[in-house]
Amino acid sequence: MLLQNLAILVLAGFVGFAVISKVPNTLHTPLMSGTNAIHGIVLLGGLIVLGLGTEGVLNKVLLVIAIAFGTINVVGGFLVTDRMLAMFKEKPKETAKEGDK
């Protein structure tokens, strides 16, 4: 079972690398921001599993670490999206000062 799970993990890594390497640079940031936002579903699942009362201290510690990293990922995705969208906003024009007239 462990060997089968490791094989799936390695194949998923290769497929992910092949898909991401073909994405143009101009689309990379919006796509990654979107997938980071979707990662919120993983956070919700982790919180539910933690709340149901998992057995063992190691399982609880790993869940808390996964939730912390997932939170960082989601917040970072939203920050990157906000920064990217700010580049397209029109900057306010400077007004003339009283002494410059």
CYANA upper distance limits for C-alpha pairs under 8 A (distance plus 0.5 A):
  1 MET  CA      5 ASN  CA      6.77
  2 LEU  CA      6 LEU  CA      6.65
  3 LEU  CA      7 ALA  CA      6.64
  4 GLN  CA      8 ILE  CA      6.83
  5 ASN  CA      9 LEU  CA      6.71
  6 LEU  CA     10 VAL  CA      6.68
  7 ALA  CA     11 LEU  CA      6.62
  8 ILE  CA     12 ALA  CA      6.47
  9 LEU  CA     13 GLY  CA      6.70
 10 VAL  CA     14 PHE  CA      6.89
 11 LEU  CA     15 VAL  CA      6.66
 12 ALA  CA     16 GLY  CA      6.45
 13 GLY  CA     17 PHE  CA      6.60
 14 PHE  CA     18 ALA  CA      6.64
 15 VAL  CA     19 VAL  CA      6.66
 16 GLY  CA     20 ILE  CA      6.55
 17 PHE  CA     21 SER  CA      6.38
 18 ALA  CA     22 LYS  CA      7.16
 19 VAL  CA     23 VAL  CA      7.50
 23 VAL  CA     27 LEU  CA      7.09
 23 VAL  CA     28 HIS  CA      6.80
 24 PRO  CA     28 HIS  CA      6.86
 25 ASN  CA     29 THR  CA      8.08
 27 LEU  CA     31 LEU  CA      6.68
 28 HIS  CA     32 MET  CA      6.54
 29 THR  CA     33 SER  CA      6.52
 29 THR  CA     80 VAL  CA      8.09
 29 THR  CA     81 THR  CA      8.07
 29 THR  CA     84 MET  CA      8.46
 30 PRO  CA     34 GLY  CA      6.67
 30 PRO  CA     81 THR  CA      7.21
 31 LEU  CA     35 THR  CA      6.77
 32 MET  CA     36 ASN  CA      6.58
 32 MET  CA     77 GLY  CA      7.67
 33 SER  CA     37 ALA  CA      6.78
 33 SER  CA     77 GLY  CA      4.94
 33 SER  CA     78 PHE  CA      6.94
 33 SER  CA     80 VAL  CA      7.14
 33 SER  CA     81 THR  CA      6.35
 34 GLY  CA     38 ILE  CA      6.83
 34 GLY  CA     77 GLY  CA      7.74
 35 THR  CA     39 HIS  CA      6.77
 35 THR  CA     77 GLY  CA      8.48
 36 ASN  CA     40 GLY  CA      7.87
 36 ASN  CA     73 ASN  CA      6.46
 36 ASN  CA     74 VAL  CA      5.54
 36 ASN  CA     76 GLY  CA      8.27
 36 ASN  CA     77 GLY  CA      5.61
 36 ASN  CA     78 PHE  CA      8.25
 37 ALA  CA     74 VAL  CA      5.81
 37 ALA  CA     77 GLY  CA      6.76
 37 ALA  CA     78 PHE  CA      7.44
 38 ILE  CA     42 VAL  CA      8.32
 38 ILE  CA     74 VAL  CA      8.43
 39 HIS  CA     43 LEU  CA      7.16
 39 HIS  CA     70 GLY  CA      7.30
 39 HIS  CA     73 ASN  CA      8.05
 39 HIS  CA     74 VAL  CA      6.82
 40 GLY  CA     44 LEU  CA      6.77
 40 GLY  CA     70 GLY  CA      7.85
 40 GLY  CA     71 THR  CA      8.13
 40 GLY  CA     74 VAL  CA      6.85
 41 ILE  CA     45 GLY  CA      6.76
 42 VAL  CA     46 GLY  CA      6.64
 42 VAL  CA     70 GLY  CA      7.89
 43 LEU  CA     47 LEU  CA      6.65
 43 LEU  CA     67 ILE  CA      6.19
 43 LEU  CA     70 GLY  CA      6.59
 43 LEU  CA     71 THR  CA      7.56
 44 LEU  CA     48 ILE  CA      6.68
 45 GLY  CA     49 VAL  CA      6.66
 46 GLY  CA     50 LEU  CA      6.53
 46 GLY  CA     63 LEU  CA      6.86
 46 GLY  CA     66 ALA  CA      8.07
 46 GLY  CA     67 ILE  CA      6.78
 47 LEU  CA     51 GLY  CA      6.46
 47 LEU  CA     67 ILE  CA      7.86
 48 ILE  CA     52 LEU  CA      6.66
 49 VAL  CA     53 GLY  CA      7.47
 49 VAL  CA     54 THR  CA      7.32
 50 LEU  CA     54 THR  CA      6.56
 50 LEU  CA     60 LYS  CA      7.24
 50 LEU  CA     63 LEU  CA      7.24
 54 THR  CA     59 ASN  CA      7.29
 54 THR  CA     60 LYS  CA      7.12
 55 GLU  CA     59 ASN  CA      7.32
 55 GLU  CA     60 LYS  CA      8.10
 56 GLY  CA     60 LYS  CA      7.14
 57 VAL  CA     61 VAL  CA      6.66
 58 LEU  CA     62 LEU  CA      6.61
 59 ASN  CA     63 LEU  CA      6.63
 60 LYS  CA     64 VAL  CA      6.70
 61 VAL  CA     65 ILE  CA      6.71
 62 LEU  CA     66 ALA  CA      6.56
 63 LEU  CA     67 ILE  CA      6.56
 64 VAL  CA     68 ALA  CA      6.62
 65 ILE  CA     69 PHE  CA      6.71
 66 ALA  CA     70 GLY  CA      6.44
 67 ILE  CA     71 THR  CA      6.53
 68 ALA  CA     72 ILE  CA      6.84
 69 PHE  CA     73 ASN  CA      6.66
 70 GLY  CA     74 VAL  CA      6.69
 71 THR  CA     75 VAL  CA      6.60
 72 ILE  CA     76 GLY  CA      6.40
 73 ASN  CA     77 GLY  CA      6.57
 74 VAL  CA     78 PHE  CA      6.88
 75 VAL  CA     79 LEU  CA      6.68
 76 GLY  CA     80 VAL  CA      6.58
 77 GLY  CA     81 THR  CA      6.68
 78 PHE  CA     82 ASP  CA      6.57
 79 LEU  CA     83 ARG  CA      6.61
 80 VAL  CA     84 MET  CA      6.52
 81 THR  CA     85 LEU  CA      6.60
 82 ASP  CA     86 ALA  CA      6.61
 83 ARG  CA     87 MET  CA      7.20
 84 MET  CA     88 PHE  CA      7.91
 85 LEU  CA     89 LYS  CA      7.36
 96 ALA  CA    100 ASP  CA      7.02
 96 ALA  CA    101 LYS  CA      7.91
 97 LYS  CA    101 LYS  CA      7.71
